[in-house]
Amino acid sequence: MSWLFMDSFDTYNTGDDLAQRWDAWATYIGIVSGRAGGKAVNDWTAKYLPVSTVYVVGAAIRWSYGKLITVGFPTGFPYDWSLKLTLSATDEGRLYVTDGSKSSEASDALLTSGEWYYVEFRATNFGMGGMSGEVRINGEYVYTGNILRGGTWPMGFGCVLIAQVHDDVYAYGGVNFLGDMRHAILRPDGSGSSNQWLPSDGSSPTYQMVDDETLNTQDYAYAENLEDLDLWTLPDVPFNAEIRGVKLRLVASARMGETSKIVPAVLASGEVCEGPPIDLDQDWATYDWDLALNPATGYPFGAWEVNELQIGARRAV
C-alpha cells in the first residue's frame, strides 16, 4: 500500500503541536491565514519520508520569491540528503529545478508574487541517469525540468521541505499526482456501533467528550477494561470531491502512573479495521493514523464511505 502524508495546520496552535507531525520548522502558527481561512504556515516545514526513488508532493503555496519545494533523496543512512531536487522560481516567477549546482532552463509559466497556487511536484531520481522534476499548477501540467548528472540509488529516509506561506500539504509514495488537496475536519457527532468507553462526566455520550474544536482535557472518554472499543459517527463531507485519503487524529494520555496502549480503529464498509498500536505518554499528545485507501476494501475511499465511516479506539493495555 502506498503511503500518504497529509496536513492542513488548522488544528495547531504552537510549535509543540507541529512537533507531533513535522520533523523541523521555522514558523509560528496563526500569524497568517490559509487560502480559505483557517491557519497556514508562514515559513518552512520539513518532514522525513519513507525511502523511494519518486516523491509526489503537493501544497497550496502563496509564492513570494525563490524556493517552493525541495525533495531530498537519501544517499546515506539515515539522514544524508546530499542528492536533492528543488523547485524554485526566478524573480520574474519562471519555474526551474536545481540540485544546488546545476539548474534546468526556466519555464514559460509565470507565478505572480502574493498569489495562492496549488503546486504539485513529482521528483524522480533515475540514479546515474540524473533527476527530473515535473510540475503541475492548479491541476494543469506546466513544466518538466531535468538535471543530467550522476546520482545514486536511495537508502535510508527521504525528506521534503516546503517553503513560503503554505497550506493543505500532501506527500505521496506513489507516482500519480493527487490534485488539489483540501482538508475537511470532521469531529464526532454521534454514538457509533460500539459504546464500551465511559464519559469523564459520568453521564454524557462519549462522543460529546471528544468533539471539542480546541483541546479540552477536562472532559474525555476512557476505557476501564482491556479490549473495550468505542466508535463515533461523523458528519458528512461538506463538499463534493474525490477522496484522496483519511487521517484519524486522536488526542490521548495514559492514566497517571499507568502504562497504557490504545489501537486506533475505524468502522469502514461494515468492517472494524485497526491501525498500529499507540503507546500513550503520561501527558496529552496527538497521534495520527493516515489512510490512503479504505482498509476494508483496499481501494480509495468513496465520499459515501467517508460519510458512513465511524472512528474510535480500542484499549489494548
C-alpha positions in Angstrom: 0.0 0.0 0.0 1.4 3.4 -0.9 2.0 5.7 2.0 0.3 9.1 2.2 1.1 12.1 4.5 -1.3 15.0 4.8 -1.7 18.1 6.8 -3.7 21.3 6.9 -2.3 23.0 10.0 -5.8 24.1 11.2 -5.6 22.1 14.4 -2.2 23.5 15.5 -1.7 26.4 17.9 2.0 26.1 18.9 5.3 24.8 17.7 4.8 21.9 20.2 1.7 21.0 18.2 3.8 21.0 14.9 6.2 18.6 16.6 3.5 16.0 16.6 3.7 15.7 12.8 6.7 17.6 11.4 10.4 17.0 12.0 11.6 20.6 11.5 10.1 24.0 11.0 10.8 27.7 11.2 7.4 29.2 11.7 4.7 30.3 14.1 1.2 29.1 13.7 -1.7 31.6 13.4 0.3 34.5 12.0 -1.1 34.1 8.5 -4.4 32.7 7.2 -4.8 29.7 5.0 -6.1 30.1 1.4 -9.7 29.5 2.6 -9.4 30.9 6.1 -8.1 28.7 8.9 -4.4 28.5 9.5 -1.3 28.3 7.4 2.5 28.1 7.9 4.3 31.3 7.3 7.8 30.0 6.6 9.0 26.4 6.1 8.3 22.9 7.3 10.2 19.7 6.8 9.2 16.0 7.0 11.1 12.7 6.9 9.7 10.3 4.3 10.0 6.6 3.6 12.7 5.6 1.1 11.7 6.0 -2.5 13.1 6.9 -5.9 9.9 9.0 -6.6 8.2 11.5 -4.4 5.0 13.4 -5.3 4.4 16.5 -3.1 1.5 19.0 -3.3 0.9 22.2 -1.3 -1.1 25.3 -1.5 1.6 28.0 -1.7 1.4 31.8 -1.6 4.5 32.4 -3.6 6.7 35.4 -2.9 10.2 34.6 -4.2 12.7 31.7 -4.7 12.2 28.2 -3.5 8.9 26.4 -3.3 9.5 22.6 -2.6 12.7 20.6 -2.0 12.9 16.8 -2.1 15.9 15.2 -0.5 16.8 11.7 -1.8 18.5 9.7 0.9 22.0 8.8 -0.2 23.4 7.6 3.1 21.8 6.1 6.2 19.8 7.6 7.7 19.8 11.4 7.3 22.2 12.2 4.4 20.3 14.1 1.6 23.3 15.1 -0.5 21.2 14.4 -3.6 18.3 16.8 -3.6 16.0 18.5 -6.2 14.4 21.9 -5.6 11.6 23.5 -7.4 12.2 27.2 -7.4 11.3 30.4 -9.4 13.2 33.3 -10.8 12.4 36.9 -9.7 10.0 37.0 -12.7 8.2 33.9 -11.5 9.6 31.4 -14.0 9.9 27.9 -12.7 13.1 25.8 -12.7 14.6 22.9 -10.9 18.0 22.8 -9.3 20.2 20.3 -7.4 22.3 23.2 -5.9 25.0 23.2 -8.6 23.1 22.6 -11.8 19.8 24.1 -12.9 17.3 23.4 -15.7 16.2 26.1 -18.1 13.4 28.2 -16.7 9.8 27.6 -17.8 7.5 29.9 -19.8 4.9 29.6 -17.0 4.8 32.6 -14.6 3.9 32.9 -11.0 2.7 36.1 -9.5 4.0 37.2 -6.1 1.4 37.1 -3.4 -1.0 34.8 -5.2 -2.1 31.4 -4.0 -1.3 28.4 -6.2 -1.8 24.7 -5.7 1.7 23.4 -6.6 2.4 19.7 -7.2 6.0 18.5 -7.7 6.9 15.0 -8.8 10.7 14.5 -8.2 12.3 11.4 -9.7 15.8 10.0 -9.1 17.0 8.0 -12.1 20.2 7.0 -10.3 23.2 7.6 -12.7 20.6 8.9 -15.3 20.1 12.1 -13.2 16.9 13.6 -11.8 13.6 15.0 -13.2 11.0 17.3 -11.7 7.5 17.6 -13.2 5.3 20.4 -12.1 1.5 21.0 -12.1 -0.1 24.3 -11.1 -3.7 24.3 -10.1 -4.2 20.9 -11.7 -2.6 21.7 -15.0 0.7 20.4 -16.2 3.1 23.4 -16.8 6.7 22.2 -16.7 9.3 19.5 -16.6 12.9 20.2 -15.6 15.8 17.7 -15.9 19.2 17.6 -14.2 21.6 15.4 -16.1 24.2 14.2 -13.6 25.4 11.1 -11.9 23.2 10.1 -8.9 22.9 7.2 -6.5 20.0 4.9 -5.6 18.4 5.9 -2.4 18.7 4.3 1.0 17.6 5.4 4.5 14.9 8.1 4.7 13.9 10.8 2.3 12.8 14.3 3.2 10.6 17.1 1.9 10.9 20.8 2.7 8.1 23.2 1.8 8.9 26.9 1.8 6.8 30.1 1.6 3.4 30.6 3.2 1.7 27.2 2.6 -1.4 25.2 3.5 -3.1 21.8 2.6 0.0 19.7 2.1 0.4 16.1 0.9 3.4 13.8 0.2 2.7 10.6 -1.6 4.6 7.4 -2.1 3.1 6.6 -5.5 3.8 8.1 -8.9 0.5 9.9 -9.6 -0.5 13.5 -8.9 -3.3 13.5 -6.4 -4.6 17.0 -7.3 -5.7 19.9 -5.1 -5.8 18.6 -1.5 -8.5 20.4 0.5 -8.9 19.1 4.1 -12.2 18.8 5.8 -12.1 18.4 9.6 -14.9 16.1 10.8 -15.5 15.8 14.5 -17.6 13.1 16.2 -21.3 13.9 16.2 -22.9 10.8 17.5 -22.5 7.4 19.1 -21.3 4.6 16.8 -22.0 0.8 16.8 -19.7 0.1 19.8 -20.1 2.0 23.1 -17.8 0.5 25.7 -15.9 3.5 26.9 -17.1 5.8 29.7 -17.5 9.6 29.8 -15.5 11.7 32.3 -18.6 13.5 33.5 -20.3 10.2 34.3 -23.4 10.6 32.2 -23.0 12.2 28.7 -22.5 10.2 25.5 -18.8 9.7 25.0 -18.8 11.4 21.6 -19.6 14.7 23.4 -16.3 14.2 25.4 -14.2 14.1 22.2 -15.8 16.7 19.9 -14.0 19.8 21.0 -12.7 22.2 18.4 -9.8 23.2 20.8 -8.2 20.8 23.2 -10.1 20.4 26.5 -8.6 17.9 28.9 -11.4 18.5 31.4 -13.8 16.2 29.5 -12.7 13.0 27.9 -13.6 9.4 27.3 -11.8 6.5 28.9 -11.8 2.7 28.9 -12.0 0.7 32.2 -11.4 -2.7 30.6 -8.9 -4.2 28.1 -10.3 -4.7 24.6 -13.1 -2.1 25.2 -13.9 -0.4 21.9 -15.7 2.9 21.4 -16.8 4.2 18.0 -18.3 7.5 17.0 -20.1 8.7 13.9 -19.1 11.7 11.8 -20.9 14.4 9.8 -20.9 14.2 6.0 -18.1 15.6 4.0 -19.0 19.3 3.4 -18.1 19.4 -0.3 -18.4 17.1 -3.3 -14.9 15.9 -4.1 -12.8 12.8 -4.8 -11.5 11.5 -1.5 -7.7 11.1 -1.6 -7.2 9.9 2.0 -8.5 10.0 5.6 -6.5 10.9 8.7 -7.7 9.8 12.1 -6.3 12.1 14.7 -6.6 11.1 18.4 -5.6 13.2 21.4 -4.9 10.9 24.4 -2.8 10.3 27.5 -2.1 7.5 29.9 -3.5 7.5 33.4 -1.1 8.8 35.9 1.4 6.1 36.9 -0.1 3.6 34.5 1.2 2.0 31.2 -1.4 2.3 28.6 -1.8 1.4 24.9 -4.6 2.1 22.5 -5.3 1.0 19.0 -7.0 3.4 16.5 -10.0 1.9 14.9 -12.5 2.7 12.1 -15.7 1.0 11.0 -15.3 1.1 7.3 -17.6 -0.6 4.8 -19.2 -2.5 7.7 -15.8 -3.9 8.9 -13.9 -2.8 12.0 -10.3 -2.1 10.9 -7.4 -1.2 13.3 -4.2 0.8 12.9 -0.9 0.4 14.6 -0.9 0.3 18.4 0.0 3.5 20.2 2.0 3.6 23.5 0.5 6.5 25.4 2.5 9.2 27.1 1.6 10.5 30.6 1.0 13.9 29.0 -1.7 14.7 26.5 -0.3 14.1 23.0 -1.6 13.9 19.4 -1.5 10.6 17.5 -2.4 10.2 13.8 -3.3 7.3 11.5 -3.2 8.1 7.8 -5.3 6.0 5.4 -4.5 6.4 1.7 -7.0 3.6 1.0 -10.2 2.2 2.6 -8.6 -0.5 4.9 -11.7 -2.7 4.5 -11.6 -2.8 0.6 -8.1 -1.9 -0.3 -9.5 0.8 -2.7 -9.7 4.6 -2.5 -12.5 5.9 -0.3 -15.7 7.0 -1.9 -17.4 10.0 -0.5 -20.3 7.8 0.7 -17.9 5.6 2.5 -16.4 8.5 4.4 -20.0 9.7 5.2 -20.7 6.2 6.7 -17.3 6.0 8.5 -17.1 5.5 12.2 -13.9 6.3 14.1 -12.7 5.5 17.6 -10.2 3.4 19.6 -9.7 0.1 21.4 -7.9 -0.2 24.7 -5.0 -2.7 24.3 -3.1 -2.4 27.6 
